[in-house]
Amino acid sequence: MFDYIERFLDYLKVERQYSDDTQRAYKSDIYEFVQFLGETNDQDETVDLTAVTALDVRVFLSHLYERGDSTRTIARKVSSLRSFYEFLERNDAIDHNPFEGVQLKKAGQHLPRYFYEKELNRLFEVAQADQTALGQRNLLILELLYGTGMRVSELAGLELSMIDQRAKIITVTGKGNKTRIVPYGQYAQKALEHYLSDGRLQLMQADSNPNHLLFNQRGKPLATGGIEYVLKKLGKQAGLTQNISAHMFRHTYATDLLNNGADLRTVQQLLGHSSLSTTQIYTHVTTQSLQENYRKFFPRANE
């Protein structure tokens, strides 16, 4: 694996005659991708750069967007990795460049994407059908993302000491180390109890952090990228056509709260938004839903 990288860096230096700064940038981007692949690998295997799929690429991009990287930074990373895989393809190390045809999001605000009820139900059905330790963990991931509106980074960092099972509340540490209290319901509680009493005990290793909640198959804390990867796989198994992300559960949580009568201030507090204006984007989603229902059900709407 590292031989491929060194050969590529030599190519940049000797044949392309790139500057030292540019070479360092390429190297940094490639090794960041290698680290990401290692963290999201749910199997006890070494990273194989020649086995990267389009799914790996999509999860990596979701991770960068979720982390808050700028469009310009993400474009540079994609350019570096596309060039690296073009080099591998020219040298017959791979048959297809997984970064070929990658389209980046355009700058500007868009309405948040959320799940329809049928899509959510299908995701939960797929997760519930898997009773293995990883399946129990994956169901809990779905229940907590949808049932609390947590950010994926907040879920990845969750520890047992933050969860009050008796009161069904979680003390979440969000952006800027700000804490907030979020409640969760009976479905999440049931999934949590099952995972704690069975699946988590199977996943933990001798050196595992005894206070951490979510583990991968090697007994290491499940990283944000690992959670995103799990969601992508579940979405594929559920037959969903759209590219799903952890943030869609947060959007769905907020949208469902507002559609069922919650006030904007409450939603703001539950999501941990410092400004109400950030929460107000969800009113556009609910207004859009109202308009769609109006046109669908009101007799004179389309006359």
N, C-alpha and C positions, 0 to 999 in steps of 0.2 A: 504493500500500500504506500508506504513512505517513499519507496523507490520511484513510483510514478510521480509523486509530488516533486522530488528533487530533480528528476529529469525535465519536468515542465519548467521549474524555476531556472534550470540551466538554459533551456530553450529561450526563455524571456531575456536572460542576460546576454547570451552569445548571439543568437540569431535575430531577436527583436531589438536587442540593445536598449532595453528599458532602463530607466533610472533606478537607483537604489531604493528610493521612496516608493516607486511604483511596484517594484519587485516585493517589497515588504508588505504593501497593501494586498497584493495577490496572495501572498503566503498567509497573511492573517485571515483573509476571507476563506481560504480553503481549509485551514486548520479549525476555524470556527465551525465550519460545516461538518468536519470530522468529529469534533467534540459533540455537536448536536446529534449526529447519528449514533454516537456511543450512548448518549443519555436517553435517547428514545428507543433504543434497542431493548425490547422486552424479553429477548432470549439471551442466553449466556454464550454469545458469539462475538468474535472480533469484527470490527467495521470492515466491510468490503466495498471500496469505492466503485468497483466495477459492477456491483449489483444494485446500484441506486435506481429506484423507480420514479415514475412521475408522481406517485403518492408521496414518496419521501420529499420530493421537491415542494409539493403543495403544502405539506405540514411545516416544512422549514419556513416557507414564506408566511404562513399564518403565524408562526412563532415570532417572526421579525415584526410583522404588523402589530401583533398583540403587545410586543415589548415596547412599541412606540418609536421604532426606527423611522427616520424620515424617508420619503419616497426616493430622494436622491441617494441616500445611503443604501437602501435596498437595491436600487438599480445598479449601483456599483458592485455590490456583492454578487448579484445575478450575472453581471457581465464577466466578473472574474471566474466564476464557476462555469459559465458557458464556455469561456475560452479554454479552461482546463479540460473540460469534457470533449471539446472539439479536438484538442491535442490527443487525448486518449483514443478518440474515434479514428483519427488519422494514423495512429500507430497500432491499429487493430486490437486495442485492449478492450473495446466495447463495440457493440453493433449499432447503438443508437444513443444520441446525446439527450439525457433526460431534461436538460435545461433548454432544449430547442423548442421554440414556440411559446415560451413563458411570457405571459402578458401581465404587466404590473398594473395595479390600481392607479387611476388618475387622481391627481390632487383635487380636493374639493369635498364638501360635505354631502353625504348620501344618507337616505333614510336607512335605519338599521334593518338588517334582515332578521327575520324571526321564523319560528316553526309554526306550521299549521297543526291543528290538533291531531289529524291523521298521521302526520309525520312523526310527531312526538310519540304517539301510541306505538307506532311501528318500531321506533328505536328502543323503547322500553320492552317491547315483546322480545326483540332479539337479545337484549341483555339478560332478561329474566330466564331465557331458555338455557343459558350457560351457567351451570351450578358449580363450576370449578372455582378455585380460589381467585383466579384472575377474573372470572365471570362475576363473582360476588363483588369484587373491587370495582369492576366496570359499571355495574348497576348502581353502586353507591355514588360513583362519579356523576352519573346522570341525575340521580335523585338530589344530590347536593347542588349541582350547577343550576338545575331548574328550580329546585325548592328553596334556594336562598338568594339566587342572583349574584353569587360570588364571582369575582374575577378568577381566571384560571391560575394566576400567580398566588392568589389568596388560598385557593384550594390546595395547590401543591405544597404550600407551607403549613398546612393545618396540622396541629398537634392535639393529642387527646386532652391535654389540660385546657384547651380552648373550648371544649364541648361540654355542655351541661345537659346530660341526657334526661335528667329528671324534669328540668324546666323546658327542654327542647329548644335551647338557644345556643348560639355559637358566638364567641368573641372573635371577630375577624380583625386582623391587622392589614390595613389597606395601604394605599399610596401615601407617601410621606409619613409612614409609621403611625397613621391615624387608626384608632380602634373604633369599632362600632359593634352593636349587638344585632344579630339577625336570628329570627326564629326559623324553625323548620317543622315540618309536619309528620304525620304518622307513617307515610310511605318511606320517607328518608330515615325515620327512626327504625323501621323494620329492617331496611337494608343495612343500616349501621350496626344493629344488634347482630344480624346474621354474619356480617363481615368480621366483626370484632371477635365473635365466638368461634369462628371457623377459618375463613379465608385468610385473614390477616396473620393468624398463628402459623399457617402453612407457608406464607410468603416471607415471614421474618427469619433472619439468620442470626447467628451468634453475635455478630458485630452490628446488627441493626439498631438504630435509635429506638429505644423502647417507647418513646413518647410520640413518635411520628405516626401519622395515620395511614398514608398511602405508600405502598412499596411496589417496586417492579419485581420481576421473577427472580432477580439476583439478591433481593433483600435490601436494595438501595432505595432511598426516597424517590418516588416517581416525580420527575421533573415536569415543567409546564409543557415542554415539547412532547414528552411521553403521553401526557393527557390528551393533547391535540391529536397525536397519532392514534390513540385508542378510539377517539371520537370519529376520526376519518374511517377507520376500519368498521366500526359499528354502522356508520352511515352507509358504507358500501354493502354490508351484509343486509341492511334494511331496505336496500334498493332505492335509496334516495338519490336523486339526480344532481342536486345542488351540492356544492363543496361546503361542508359544515365546519363550524369552528365552535370553540367554547364560548365565545362572546355572543353567539346566537342564542344560547340558553339565557344569558343575562338580558338580552333584548326581549326574549319571549316572556321572561319573568316580569319585567317591567310593563310590557304591553298587556299581559293578562291581568295584572293588578289594576291598571287603569281602566281596562275594558269592563272589569267587574266592580267598579265603583270606588277604588282607592283614590285618595287625594294626592296631588302632586308632591306636597311636602313629605308625606309618608314615604312615597316611592324614593324621593331624594335621599332621605335618611337611610332607608334600607339598602340603597345602592352605594351609599358613601360618597355621593357627589358633593363637592364643596360649594358648587353654585347651582341654583335652581335652573338657570338657563341651560345647563347641560342636560338636565332631566326633561326639559320641555320638548326635546326632539321627539320623545315618545308620544306627545300629544298629536303630532303630525301623523304618526302611524295609526293611532286610534281614530282620528278624524277621517283618514283614508278608509278605514274599515267601516265607519259609519256611512260614508258616501257610497261604498260598494253595496252595503246592505240596503240602503235607501233605493238605489237604482234597481236592485234585484227584486225587492218586495213591494215597493210602492207602485200602485197601478198607473199613476200619471207621470211617473218619473221620466219615462222615455218617450212620451207622446209629443 
